[in-house]
Amino acid sequence: MRALFLENLHPQATAILEAFGVSVTNHDGALDEDELIAALDGVELLGIRSKTQLTQRVIEASPSLIAAGAFSIGTNQIDLATAARQGIAVFNAPFSNTRSVVELAIAEIIGLTRRLPDHNRLMHAGIWDKHADGAHEIRSRTLGIVGYGNIGSQLSVVAEALGMNVIFYDSAEKLALGNATRMPSLESLLQASDIVTLHVDGRTGNSGIFGQHQFDLMKDGSLFINLSRGFVVDVDALKASLESGKLAGAAVDVFPEEPKKRGDAFDSPLRGLPNVILTPHIAGSTEEAQRDIGIFVATRLRDYVQHGSTSLSVNLPNLSLEQPTGSHRIAHLHENIPGVLAAVNREFAEHQVNIDAQLLSTRGELGYVVTDISAGITADAVEALSQMPGTVRLRVLS
């Protein structure tokens, strides 16, 4: 079995799959559509981060691909619906870099509140400008968190421990942790916050949700942080708000358009502005987070190949599976229509196959049934199951 890992994934990911007998090819940068299609010829497993786009065209041109790992929190770089229709399991790392993102957010909150970018710039220019103008403690200041998922909620706890007042807004109902207060609307949060930080996901509906109107609602002299997605924010509106003095500073880690690989040229309207921290999409890029992500996602890929386990897959029905109980394991991904399970078992019976154990799970338009059998399965039986109406993908795992 072959795997292709792009965008400089942690070596632990390669080690996990190679220990299982998978041949892994690593590539430092991202690939465009044509490059990716060529590289996926004969490849069963793909690992990417945020730059490579696994589009419908790429997926449909890669019939050998059975699973893809997003070595990141988000999966908006992958066409999940097309992957599901083609029987490709997709896994991500929803928790592994949470702490790293939270720590960078805290560092930037403190850095902007103390105007560290300005002091650092002047010192490097040989200018000693000691003063307290515009510098504040973060204690007792109000932090407004937009998006209260894994990252936003953990940031809430850490910020409160540092003495901040925490308010948050999320479009979904979320349990407030500690003394955090849920706000009834984004507008009410913006008007009450000294610092606003975005931690929303990459769904299409979040595109452009933060523009000039939202900046106008914020307090004069407030701070703005975006560690979520580049397409969420109107960068020109952010620049205008900084230049007018409406905002006292900003920190941005994600951009609408980002270079493909390390060392490529970068440009943004935000370059050169005072009290602005720009970082190259590194919020989750600590050695600890990248190691944990590498282990987590590679383990999901290995377990899917070895056992058929789809636990924590973002696009297929979830089944948590371990070592087969019988001599063979048959994994049948199918359209979620009535009668499929009965038809599968009928084929087993007609081919004299005895079932040891069986699990079924459904998710939306798909069903996934995994069957352990006590004796060998013939090529005729495999062909019959493959040709059943509604079959998306059939795998014989052992």
KELUMKE-632785 format. One record per residue (C-alpha): chain; residue in three letters; x, y negated, z negated. Coordinates in nm, 2 decimals. Layout:
PT, ch, aa, east, north, up
PT, A, ALA, X, Y, Z
...
# end
This chain:
PT, ch, aa, east, north, up
PT, A, MET, 0.00, 0.00, 0.00
PT, A, ARG, 0.12, -0.35, 0.08
PT, A, ALA, 0.07, -0.68, -0.10
PT, A, LEU, 0.15, -1.04, 0.01
PT, A, PHE, 0.21, -1.30, -0.26
PT, A, LEU, 0.23, -1.67, -0.17
PT, A, GLU, 0.31, -1.99, -0.34
PT, A, ASN, 0.58, -1.88, -0.57
PT, A, LEU, 0.39, -1.65, -0.81
PT, A, HIS, 0.55, -1.53, -1.13
PT, A, PRO, 0.78, -1.23, -1.10
PT, A, GLN, 0.58, -1.04, -1.35
PT, A, ALA, 0.30, -1.01, -1.09
PT, A, THR, 0.53, -0.84, -0.85
PT, A, ALA, 0.67, -0.61, -1.12
PT, A, ILE, 0.33, -0.49, -1.22
PT, A, LEU, 0.23, -0.39, -0.87
PT, A, GLU, 0.57, -0.25, -0.77
PT, A, ALA, 0.55, -0.03, -1.08
PT, A, PHE, 0.23, 0.11, -0.93
PT, A, GLY, 0.40, 0.18, -0.60
PT, A, VAL, 0.28, -0.12, -0.41
PT, A, SER, 0.53, -0.29, -0.16
PT, A, VAL, 0.51, -0.66, -0.24
PT, A, THR, 0.63, -0.94, 0.00
PT, A, ASN, 0.68, -1.28, -0.16
PT, A, HIS, 0.66, -1.62, 0.01
PT, A, ASP, 0.74, -1.95, -0.17
PT, A, GLY, 0.49, -2.18, 0.01
PT, A, ALA, 0.14, -2.18, 0.14
PT, A, LEU, 0.04, -2.06, 0.49
PT, A, ASP, -0.21, -2.22, 0.73
PT, A, GLU, -0.49, -2.01, 0.89
PT, A, ASP, -0.29, -1.88, 1.19
PT, A, GLU, 0.01, -1.80, 0.98
PT, A, LEU, -0.20, -1.62, 0.71
PT, A, ILE, -0.38, -1.41, 0.97
PT, A, ALA, -0.05, -1.29, 1.11
PT, A, ALA, 0.10, -1.23, 0.77
PT, A, LEU, -0.20, -1.02, 0.66
PT, A, ASP, -0.18, -0.77, 0.93
PT, A, GLY, -0.18, -0.43, 0.75
PT, A, VAL, -0.18, -0.59, 0.41
PT, A, GLU, -0.43, -0.47, 0.14
PT, A, LEU, -0.37, -0.71, -0.14
PT, A, LEU, -0.33, -1.09, -0.13
PT, A, GLY, -0.21, -1.32, -0.41
PT, A, ILE, -0.24, -1.70, -0.38
PT, A, ARG, -0.26, -2.02, -0.58
PT, A, SER, -0.44, -2.34, -0.49
PT, A, LYS, -0.29, -2.44, -0.16
PT, A, THR, -0.36, -2.14, 0.06
PT, A, GLN, -0.71, -2.13, 0.20
PT, A, LEU, -0.87, -1.79, 0.24
PT, A, THR, -1.14, -1.89, 0.49
PT, A, GLN, -1.41, -1.70, 0.67
PT, A, ARG, -1.19, -1.68, 0.98
PT, A, VAL, -0.89, -1.54, 0.79
PT, A, ILE, -1.11, -1.29, 0.61
PT, A, GLU, -1.29, -1.16, 0.92
PT, A, ALA, -0.95, -1.13, 1.10
PT, A, SER, -0.80, -0.92, 0.81
PT, A, PRO, -0.98, -0.58, 0.80
PT, A, SER, -0.72, -0.41, 0.59
PT, A, LEU, -0.76, -0.66, 0.30
PT, A, ILE, -0.94, -0.50, 0.00
PT, A, ALA, -0.87, -0.75, -0.28
PT, A, ALA, -0.74, -1.10, -0.33
PT, A, GLY, -0.61, -1.27, -0.65
PT, A, ALA, -0.64, -1.64, -0.71
PT, A, PHE, -0.35, -1.70, -0.96
PT, A, SER, -0.53, -2.01, -1.09
PT, A, ILE, -0.85, -2.10, -1.27
PT, A, GLY, -1.04, -2.22, -0.96
PT, A, THR, -1.15, -2.01, -0.66
PT, A, ASN, -1.27, -2.29, -0.43
PT, A, GLN, -0.98, -2.21, -0.20
PT, A, ILE, -1.15, -1.87, -0.12
PT, A, ASP, -1.47, -1.81, 0.08
PT, A, LEU, -1.62, -1.59, -0.19
PT, A, ALA, -1.94, -1.51, 0.00
PT, A, THR, -1.76, -1.39, 0.31
PT, A, ALA, -1.51, -1.19, 0.10
PT, A, ALA, -1.81, -1.02, -0.07
PT, A, ARG, -1.97, -0.94, 0.26
PT, A, GLN, -1.65, -0.78, 0.38
PT, A, GLY, -1.60, -0.58, 0.06
PT, A, ILE, -1.31, -0.78, -0.07
PT, A, ALA, -1.29, -0.81, -0.45
PT, A, VAL, -1.16, -1.15, -0.57
PT, A, PHE, -1.01, -1.21, -0.92
PT, A, ASN, -0.89, -1.52, -1.09
PT, A, ALA, -0.74, -1.63, -1.42
PT, A, PRO, -1.01, -1.83, -1.60
PT, A, PHE, -0.83, -1.86, -1.94
PT, A, SER, -0.46, -1.80, -1.89
PT, A, ASN, -0.34, -2.16, -1.84
PT, A, THR, -0.60, -2.34, -2.06
PT, A, ARG, -0.36, -2.43, -2.34
PT, A, SER, -0.10, -2.57, -2.09
PT, A, VAL, -0.36, -2.80, -1.93
PT, A, VAL, -0.48, -2.91, -2.27
PT, A, GLU, -0.13, -3.00, -2.39
PT, A, LEU, -0.06, -3.21, -2.08
PT, A, ALA, -0.39, -3.39, -2.13
PT, A, ILE, -0.29, -3.47, -2.49
PT, A, ALA, 0.06, -3.58, -2.38
PT, A, GLU, -0.09, -3.82, -2.12
PT, A, ILE, -0.35, -3.96, -2.36
PT, A, ILE, -0.07, -4.05, -2.61
PT, A, GLY, 0.16, -4.17, -2.33
PT, A, LEU, -0.09, -4.40, -2.17
PT, A, THR, -0.22, -4.53, -2.50
PT, A, ARG, 0.14, -4.62, -2.60
PT, A, ARG, 0.22, -4.75, -2.25
PT, A, LEU, 0.51, -4.51, -2.22
PT, A, PRO, 0.53, -4.53, -1.83
PT, A, ASP, 0.59, -4.91, -1.85
PT, A, HIS, 0.85, -4.88, -2.13
PT, A, ASN, 1.03, -4.60, -1.95
PT, A, ARG, 1.04, -4.79, -1.62
PT, A, LEU, 1.18, -5.11, -1.78
PT, A, MET, 1.44, -4.92, -1.98
PT, A, HIS, 1.56, -4.74, -1.66
PT, A, ALA, 1.58, -5.09, -1.50
PT, A, GLY, 1.80, -5.20, -1.79
PT, A, ILE, 1.54, -5.42, -1.96
PT, A, TRP, 1.48, -5.41, -2.33
PT, A, ASP, 1.12, -5.52, -2.39
PT, A, LYS, 1.02, -5.42, -2.74
PT, A, HIS, 0.66, -5.53, -2.83
PT, A, ALA, 0.33, -5.38, -2.95
PT, A, ASP, 0.11, -5.55, -2.69
PT, A, GLY, -0.15, -5.31, -2.55
PT, A, ALA, -0.01, -5.01, -2.76
PT, A, HIS, -0.25, -4.82, -2.98
PT, A, GLU, -0.27, -4.51, -3.19
PT, A, ILE, -0.51, -4.24, -3.06
PT, A, ARG, -0.65, -4.19, -3.40
PT, A, SER, -1.02, -4.31, -3.42
PT, A, ARG, -1.03, -4.37, -3.05
PT, A, THR, -1.32, -4.21, -2.85
PT, A, LEU, -1.23, -3.95, -2.60
PT, A, GLY, -1.50, -3.87, -2.34
PT, A, ILE, -1.46, -3.53, -2.19
PT, A, VAL, -1.64, -3.47, -1.86
PT, A, GLY, -1.68, -3.09, -1.82
PT, A, TYR, -1.69, -2.88, -2.13
PT, A, GLY, -1.57, -2.55, -2.01
PT, A, ASN, -1.27, -2.35, -2.13
PT, A, ILE, -1.04, -2.64, -2.10
PT, A, GLY, -1.27, -2.92, -2.20
PT, A, SER, -1.38, -2.74, -2.51
PT, A, GLN, -1.03, -2.65, -2.63
PT, A, LEU, -0.92, -3.01, -2.56
PT, A, SER, -1.21, -3.12, -2.78
PT, A, VAL, -1.08, -2.92, -3.07
PT, A, VAL, -0.72, -3.04, -3.04
PT, A, ALA, -0.81, -3.40, -2.99
PT, A, GLU, -1.04, -3.39, -3.30
PT, A, ALA, -0.75, -3.24, -3.50
PT, A, LEU, -0.55, -3.55, -3.40
PT, A, GLY, -0.81, -3.78, -3.54
PT, A, MET, -1.00, -3.87, -3.22
PT, A, ASN, -1.38, -3.91, -3.19
PT, A, VAL, -1.49, -3.67, -2.92
PT, A, ILE, -1.79, -3.69, -2.70
PT, A, PHE, -1.86, -3.48, -2.39
PT, A, TYR, -2.09, -3.44, -2.10
PT, A, ASP, -2.16, -3.12, -1.90
PT, A, SER, -2.44, -3.05, -1.65
PT, A, ALA, -2.49, -2.72, -1.82
PT, A, GLU, -2.59, -2.66, -2.19
PT, A, LYS, -2.28, -2.61, -2.39
PT, A, LEU, -2.22, -2.56, -2.76
PT, A, ALA, -2.05, -2.85, -2.92
PT, A, LEU, -1.73, -2.75, -3.11
PT, A, GLY, -1.63, -2.91, -3.44
PT, A, ASN, -1.77, -3.26, -3.46
PT, A, ALA, -1.79, -3.33, -3.09
PT, A, THR, -2.11, -3.50, -2.97
PT, A, ARG, -2.29, -3.40, -2.65
PT, A, MET, -2.39, -3.71, -2.45
PT, A, PRO, -2.72, -3.71, -2.26
PT, A, SER, -2.57, -3.85, -1.94
PT, A, LEU, -2.24, -3.92, -1.77
PT, A, GLU, -2.33, -4.29, -1.77
PT, A, SER, -2.37, -4.29, -2.15
PT, A, LEU, -2.04, -4.12, -2.20
PT, A, LEU, -1.85, -4.36, -1.97
PT, A, GLN, -1.99, -4.66, -2.16
PT, A, ALA, -1.89, -4.52, -2.50
PT, A, SER, -1.54, -4.39, -2.42
PT, A, ASP, -1.20, -4.54, -2.47
PT, A, ILE, -1.04, -4.26, -2.27
PT, A, VAL, -1.22, -4.05, -2.00
PT, A, THR, -1.08, -3.72, -1.89
PT, A, LEU, -1.22, -3.50, -1.62
PT, A, HIS, -1.23, -3.12, -1.65
PT, A, VAL, -1.49, -3.01, -1.39
PT, A, ASP, -1.47, -2.71, -1.16
PT, A, GLY, -1.42, -2.70, -0.79
PT, A, ARG, -1.77, -2.65, -0.67
PT, A, THR, -1.87, -2.84, -0.36
PT, A, GLY, -2.13, -3.04, -0.55
PT, A, ASN, -1.86, -3.21, -0.75
PT, A, SER, -1.70, -3.38, -0.45
PT, A, GLY, -1.68, -3.75, -0.49
PT, A, ILE, -1.87, -3.76, -0.81
PT, A, PHE, -1.64, -4.02, -0.96
PT, A, GLY, -1.63, -4.35, -0.77
PT, A, GLN, -1.65, -4.73, -0.81
PT, A, HIS, -1.98, -4.72, -0.99
PT, A, GLN, -1.85, -4.48, -1.25
PT, A, PHE, -1.53, -4.69, -1.30
PT, A, ASP, -1.75, -5.00, -1.34
PT, A, LEU, -1.94, -4.84, -1.62
PT, A, MET, -1.63, -4.77, -1.82
PT, A, LYS, -1.51, -5.00, -2.10
PT, A, ASP, -1.27, -5.28, -2.00
PT, A, GLY, -0.92, -5.17, -2.08
PT, A, SER, -1.01, -4.80, -2.10
PT, A, LEU, -0.79, -4.51, -1.97
PT, A, PHE, -0.87, -4.25, -1.70
PT, A, ILE, -0.73, -3.89, -1.66
PT, A, ASN, -0.80, -3.64, -1.39
PT, A, LEU, -0.65, -3.29, -1.43
PT, A, SER, -0.93, -3.11, -1.25
PT, A, ARG, -0.97, -3.15, -0.87
PT, A, GLY, -0.85, -3.41, -0.63
PT, A, PHE, -1.17, -3.44, -0.43
PT, A, VAL, -1.37, -3.53, -0.73
PT, A, VAL, -1.24, -3.89, -0.75
PT, A, ASP, -1.24, -4.18, -0.50
PT, A, VAL, -0.87, -4.27, -0.52
PT, A, ASP, -0.92, -4.61, -0.36
PT, A, ALA, -1.18, -4.70, -0.62
PT, A, LEU, -0.94, -4.59, -0.89
PT, A, LYS, -0.66, -4.80, -0.75
PT, A, ALA, -0.90, -5.11, -0.73
PT, A, SER, -1.00, -5.06, -1.09
PT, A, LEU, -0.64, -5.04, -1.20
PT, A, GLU, -0.53, -5.34, -1.01
PT, A, SER, -0.82, -5.55, -1.13
PT, A, GLY, -0.74, -5.47, -1.49
PT, A, LYS, -1.07, -5.29, -1.55
PT, A, LEU, -0.86, -4.98, -1.64
PT, A, ALA, -0.55, -5.02, -1.85
PT, A, GLY, -0.39, -4.70, -1.72
PT, A, ALA, -0.45, -4.36, -1.56
PT, A, ALA, -0.30, -4.02, -1.53
PT, A, VAL, -0.36, -3.81, -1.21
PT, A, ASP, -0.23, -3.45, -1.15
PT, A, VAL, -0.45, -3.36, -0.85
PT, A, PHE, -0.51, -3.53, -0.52
PT, A, PRO, -0.74, -3.51, -0.22
PT, A, GLU, -0.45, -3.40, 0.00
PT, A, GLU, -0.15, -3.23, -0.14
PT, A, PRO, 0.18, -3.11, 0.01
PT, A, LYS, 0.20, -2.74, 0.09
PT, A, LYS, 0.52, -2.67, -0.10
PT, A, ARG, 0.79, -2.80, -0.33
PT, A, GLY, 1.01, -3.06, -0.18
PT, A, ASP, 0.75, -3.19, 0.08
PT, A, ALA, 0.69, -3.56, 0.11
PT, A, PHE, 0.40, -3.70, -0.11
PT, A, ASP, 0.21, -4.03, -0.07
PT, A, SER, -0.08, -4.18, -0.26
PT, A, PRO, -0.24, -4.53, -0.30
PT, A, LEU, -0.16, -4.49, -0.67
PT, A, ARG, 0.22, -4.49, -0.63
PT, A, GLY, 0.40, -4.78, -0.79
PT, A, LEU, 0.11, -4.89, -1.01
PT, A, PRO, 0.19, -4.98, -1.37
PT, A, ASN, 0.09, -4.75, -1.66
PT, A, VAL, 0.00, -4.48, -1.42
PT, A, ILE, 0.13, -4.12, -1.46
PT, A, LEU, 0.14, -3.91, -1.14
PT, A, THR, 0.23, -3.54, -1.16
PT, A, PRO, 0.24, -3.28, -0.88
PT, A, HIS, -0.05, -3.05, -0.98
PT, A, ILE, 0.15, -2.91, -1.28
PT, A, ALA, -0.12, -2.92, -1.55
PT, A, GLY, -0.12, -2.54, -1.57
PT, A, SER, 0.24, -2.50, -1.46
PT, A, THR, 0.43, -2.39, -1.77
PT, A, GLU, 0.64, -2.08, -1.78
PT, A, GLU, 0.41, -1.94, -2.04
PT, A, ALA, 0.10, -2.00, -1.84
PT, A, GLN, 0.24, -1.88, -1.51
PT, A, ARG, 0.36, -1.56, -1.68
PT, A, ASP, 0.02, -1.50, -1.84
PT, A, ILE, -0.16, -1.57, -1.51
PT, A, GLY, 0.08, -1.34, -1.32
PT, A, ILE, 0.02, -1.06, -1.57
PT, A, PHE, -0.36, -1.11, -1.59
PT, A, VAL, -0.44, -1.13, -1.21
PT, A, ALA, -0.19, -0.86, -1.11
PT, A, THR, -0.34, -0.63, -1.37
PT, A, ARG, -0.69, -0.69, -1.23
PT, A, LEU, -0.56, -0.61, -0.88
PT, A, ARG, -0.39, -0.29, -1.00
PT, A, ASP, -0.69, -0.17, -1.19
PT, A, TYR, -0.92, -0.23, -0.89
PT, A, VAL, -0.69, -0.03, -0.66
PT, A, GLN, -0.63, 0.24, -0.92
PT, A, HIS, -0.96, 0.28, -1.09
PT, A, GLY, -1.21, 0.08, -0.89
PT, A, SER, -1.26, -0.16, -1.18
PT, A, THR, -1.42, -0.49, -1.09
PT, A, SER, -1.42, -0.63, -1.44
PT, A, LEU, -1.40, -1.01, -1.42
PT, A, SER, -1.43, -1.02, -1.04
PT, A, VAL, -1.58, -1.35, -0.94
PT, A, ASN, -1.77, -1.21, -0.63
PT, A, LEU, -1.85, -0.84, -0.68
PT, A, PRO, -2.07, -0.66, -0.93
PT, A, ASN, -1.87, -0.60, -1.25
PT, A, LEU, -1.78, -0.25, -1.37
PT, A, SER, -1.51, -0.19, -1.63
PT, A, LEU, -1.36, 0.14, -1.54
PT, A, GLU, -1.06, 0.35, -1.67
PT, A, GLN, -0.91, 0.68, -1.57
PT, A, PRO, -1.15, 0.90, -1.36
PT, A, THR, -1.32, 1.18, -1.56
PT, A, GLY, -1.32, 1.42, -1.26
PT, A, SER, -1.08, 1.51, -0.98
PT, A, HIS, -1.20, 1.23, -0.75
PT, A, ARG, -1.35, 0.89, -0.78
PT, A, ILE, -1.57, 0.74, -0.50
PT, A, ALA, -1.64, 0.37, -0.50
PT, A, HIS, -1.93, 0.26, -0.28
PT, A, LEU, -2.01, -0.11, -0.23
PT, A, HIS, -2.34, -0.16, -0.07
PT, A, GLU, -2.62, -0.40, 0.00
PT, A, ASN, -2.85, -0.44, -0.30
PT, A, ILE, -3.16, -0.27, -0.15
PT, A, PRO, -3.39, -0.01, -0.29
PT, A, GLY, -3.30, 0.35, -0.26
PT, A, VAL, -2.93, 0.33, -0.21
PT, A, LEU, -2.83, 0.52, -0.53
PT, A, ALA, -3.08, 0.79, -0.45
PT, A, ALA, -2.94, 0.81, -0.09
PT, A, VAL, -2.58, 0.83, -0.22
PT, A, ASN, -2.67, 1.12, -0.46
PT, A, ARG, -2.86, 1.29, -0.18
PT, A, GLU, -2.54, 1.29, 0.03
PT, A, PHE, -2.34, 1.44, -0.26
PT, A, ALA, -2.60, 1.71, -0.31
PT, A, GLU, -2.62, 1.80, 0.06
PT, A, HIS, -2.24, 1.84, 0.07
PT, A, GLN, -2.23, 2.05, -0.25
PT, A, VAL, -2.05, 1.78, -0.45
PT, A, ASN, -2.11, 1.79, -0.83
PT, A, ILE, -2.12, 1.46, -1.01
PT, A, ASP, -1.93, 1.43, -1.34
PT, A, ALA, -2.01, 1.06, -1.42
PT, A, GLN, -2.16, 0.77, -1.24
PT, A, LEU, -2.20, 0.39, -1.30
PT, A, LEU, -2.40, 0.13, -1.10
PT, A, SER, -2.39, -0.25, -1.12
PT, A, THR, -2.56, -0.51, -0.90
PT, A, ARG, -2.49, -0.87, -0.84
PT, A, GLY, -2.70, -1.08, -0.61
PT, A, GLU, -2.70, -0.92, -0.27
PT, A, LEU, -2.45, -0.64, -0.36
PT, A, GLY, -2.46, -0.32, -0.55
PT, A, TYR, -2.15, -0.12, -0.66
PT, A, VAL, -2.18, 0.25, -0.76
PT, A, VAL, -1.87, 0.44, -0.88
PT, A, THR, -1.90, 0.82, -0.90
PT, A, ASP, -1.66, 1.07, -1.05
PT, A, ILE, -1.68, 1.42, -0.90
PT, A, SER, -1.54, 1.75, -1.03
PT, A, ALA, -1.43, 1.90, -0.71
PT, A, GLY, -1.28, 1.79, -0.38
PT, A, ILE, -1.48, 1.59, -0.13
PT, A, THR, -1.48, 1.68, 0.24
PT, A, ALA, -1.41, 1.44, 0.53
PT, A, ASP, -1.77, 1.50, 0.64
PT, A, ALA, -1.91, 1.38, 0.31
PT, A, VAL, -1.69, 1.07, 0.32
PT, A, GLU, -1.81, 1.00, 0.68
PT, A, ALA, -2.17, 1.05, 0.58
PT, A, LEU, -2.14, 0.80, 0.29
PT, A, SER, -1.95, 0.55, 0.51
PT, A, GLN, -2.23, 0.56, 0.77
PT, A, MET, -2.52, 0.52, 0.53
PT, A, PRO, -2.74, 0.22, 0.60
PT, A, GLY, -2.63, -0.07, 0.37
PT, A, THR, -2.28, 0.04, 0.32
PT, A, VAL, -2.03, -0.25, 0.29
PT, A, ARG, -1.71, -0.06, 0.19
PT, A, LEU, -1.64, 0.29, 0.07
PT, A, ARG, -1.31, 0.38, -0.11
PT, A, VAL, -1.19, 0.73, -0.22
PT, A, LEU, -0.96, 0.65, -0.51
PT, A, SER, -0.82, 0.99, -0.60
# end
